[in-house]
Amino acid sequence: MSFQHHMEVASLPEHEQEMWLDKAESLGWSRNQLRNHVKEALRNATPATVMQVLLSIPCEQLQQWEAAARRVEQDLSDWMRNSLNSAARDICAEVHNAIAKPSQD
């Protein structure tokens, strides 16, 4: 990443700098695109509504997730958020249905 990319995120905490620079690199963002995405994220986020999660996964898994995200034209964090939300809805619906219709053993 260019010096200008690094300057765009210099005021952020180190872990956020790394996250934004990794995202910009993987998606091929220009400095201006990075600036716009960071501004948008900061504008939409408040400390009370956002939690950052640190996740350790094997490199092969990350590559698979990145490929899946590209396939649906989403950046990785959006793809992860959407996938987890979908899984949570499905599981909650299953639990709700199991409670609403007890088995007839």
Protein Blocks (a to p, Z undefined) as FASTA:
>chain_A
ZZklmmmmmmpcfklmmmmmmmmmmnopafklmmmmmmmmmmmpcfklpccddddddfkl
mmmmmmmmmmnopafklmmmmmmmmmmmmmmmmmmmmmmmccfZZ
